[in-house]
Amino acid sequence: MLARTLFCLLMALPLTTFAEDGAGAPVGPQIQYIYFEPAFVVNYGSTGRIKYLRTDVALKVSSTEAAGMVSHHKPYLRNSLVMLFSAQEANIMNSSEGREELRQIALKEVKAVMSELEGVPAVDDLYFNNFVVQN
């Protein structure tokens, strides 16, 4: 009876198979997200009242190796993003089209920095987890 119960429980468990290369390592994308903490808080705009942005940024990478490279260079990447965000104007920050444009520019900047430092872009995408502006 106990053996029959164990057999039924084992049969109910999902079977998962993983592709492996010749050395036994898993093959395929190993997507990871690298989060910048603390959140970015910058002032922006060149005229009028001081305006502020607070945003959380995450980078998508496809391998453990890329995650290691990006994590190693987070201070450099953070500085580049702070400078980019600080240079923006209110018309970019206050529209959804502008924010998407800024996201694409930030992604290009991060890829350029990683290419300069490591010889490969290493980052697949960049996401704003929140985006709050004060005008």
C-alpha positions in Angstrom: 0.0 0.0 0.0 2.8 2.5 0.9 4.7 1.6 -2.2 1.6 2.1 -4.3 1.0 5.5 -2.7 4.6 6.6 -3.3 4.4 5.4 -6.9 1.2 7.5 -7.5 2.9 10.6 -5.9 6.0 10.2 -8.0 3.9 9.9 -11.2 2.0 13.1 -10.3 5.2 15.1 -10.2 6.0 17.0 -13.4 9.0 15.8 -15.4 11.4 18.5 -16.5 14.2 18.0 -18.9 17.0 20.4 -19.6 19.1 20.5 -22.7 22.8 20.2 -22.0 25.9 20.8 -24.0 28.7 18.2 -24.2 30.1 19.2 -20.8 26.8 18.9 -19.0 26.1 22.6 -18.7 22.6 23.9 -19.4 22.1 25.4 -22.9 19.8 28.3 -23.8 19.2 31.8 -22.4 19.6 32.3 -18.7 17.8 35.6 -18.5 18.6 37.7 -15.4 17.7 41.2 -14.3 20.3 43.6 -12.8 18.6 46.2 -10.6 20.2 49.5 -9.7 19.8 50.3 -6.0 19.1 52.8 -4.6 16.7 54.4 -7.1 17.9 57.2 -9.4 17.0 60.6 -8.0 18.2 63.5 -10.2 17.2 67.1 -11.0 16.8 67.9 -14.6 15.9 70.7 -17.0 17.9 73.8 -17.8 15.4 76.6 -17.2 12.8 77.5 -14.6 12.1 75.7 -11.4 14.2 72.8 -10.3 12.6 69.6 -11.5 13.2 66.1 -10.2 13.1 62.5 -11.5 12.9 59.4 -9.4 13.1 56.1 -11.3 14.2 52.5 -10.7 16.1 50.9 -13.6 16.6 47.2 -14.4 18.8 45.8 -17.1 18.0 42.5 -18.8 20.9 40.2 -19.6 20.9 36.7 -21.2 23.8 35.0 -19.4 25.5 34.6 -16.1 28.7 35.9 -17.7 26.9 39.1 -18.9 25.3 39.6 -15.5 28.8 39.4 -13.9 30.2 42.0 -16.4 27.3 44.4 -15.9 27.4 44.0 -12.1 31.1 44.7 -12.1 30.6 48.0 -14.0 27.5 49.2 -12.2 29.1 52.3 -10.7 30.3 53.4 -14.2 26.9 52.6 -15.7 25.1 54.4 -12.9 27.2 57.5 -13.5 26.4 57.5 -17.2 22.7 57.1 -16.6 22.7 59.9 -14.0 24.3 62.3 -16.5 21.9 61.2 -19.2 18.8 61.7 -17.0 20.1 65.1 -15.7 20.5 66.4 -19.2 16.8 65.9 -20.1 14.1 68.5 -20.5 10.5 68.5 -19.2 9.0 67.8 -22.6 10.8 64.4 -22.7 10.0 63.5 -19.1 6.3 64.4 -19.2 5.1 62.4 -22.2 4.9 58.6 -22.7 6.6 59.0 -26.1 9.4 61.0 -24.5 9.9 58.4 -21.8 10.1 55.6 -24.3 12.6 57.6 -26.3 14.6 58.2 -23.2 14.5 54.4 -22.4 15.9 53.7 -25.9 18.6 56.3 -25.5 19.5 54.9 -22.1 19.7 51.4 -23.5 22.0 52.6 -26.3 24.2 54.4 -23.7 24.5 51.3 -21.5 25.3 49.1 -24.5 28.0 51.6 -25.6 29.6 51.8 -22.2 29.7 48.0 -22.0 31.1 47.7 -25.5 33.8 50.2 -24.6 34.7 48.4 -21.3 34.2 44.7 -22.2 34.1 44.6 -26.0 30.5 43.3 -26.0 27.2 45.2 -25.4 26.2 42.5 -22.7 22.7 44.1 -22.1 19.6 43.1 -24.0 17.1 45.6 -22.7 16.6 48.4 -20.1 13.4 48.9 -18.1 12.0 51.7 -15.9 10.3 50.0 -13.0 8.8 53.3 -12.0 9.1 56.8 -13.3 8.0 59.8 -11.2 8.7 63.4 -12.1 8.1 66.6 -10.1 7.9 69.7 -12.2 
